[in-house]
Amino acid sequence: MKPIVLDEETLLKFAEAIKTMEGFRPGTQAWNLNNPGNLIFAGQPGAEPFKTKNGTFAKFATLRQGEMALIRQIMAVPRRHSPITLREFFAGQRFLESNQLKPGGYPGYAPAGHGDNRPDKYAEFVASRIGASPDALLAWRVVDLNSMFPPPAPAPAASNFVVQAAAADSIEFLVEQTARVLKDKTGETIEHEIGLLKAEIARRRARGENL
């Protein structure tokens, strides 16, 4: 049986499937904690403990941190507990006869007996999303998380005319500066339209409107 190679594309599909199974949507615990995998707190980067009646979960400052933590968790299991199948990833590495955990075995991402977990259903759903068998072995690869989750771009600095308009608190100034920028970028002038706009502003102010 062909192993599941955890390259970047497969990891993203794997994580998206987990997010779906964990019910990641507005208003849920996973959503509110920026923790799409509902990961138990284990000192993950950017996380702090959040205690609930069902355990202590990781609360991340940003969704990006939570998504990266989920990918790290997926990668870490086959690296530390190989050989392991997709089904064992969710159910745990257990003896078939007794269902007892094997010595040193991975206990499972969603083992039976913890809440309403159904590890076989979980594994089959993820397998369907990544196009593999739930009984295939997981094969980890080194990936660059920063390329998978690029840091957010810094907010652009406000242009001079926006800063000046805000300081002047004048709609006329903003209109004039907008016209100037348009001319600088396109070479077009809208003097007639500017005149009409200023006249309309004057009429509205005469009626007592706050512009």
Secondary structure, DSSP 4 states (H G I P E B T S, - for coil): ---EEE-HHHHHHHHHHHHHHTT-STTSHHHHTT-TT-PBPS--TTEEEEEETTEEEEEESSHHHHHHHHHHHHHHHHHHH-S-BHHHHHH-SB-TTT-PBPTT----SS-TTSTT--HHHHHHHHHHHHTS-TTSBEEE----HHHHSPPPPPPPPPPHHHHHHHHHT-HHHHHHHHHHHHHHHH----HHHHHHHHHHHHHHHHTT---
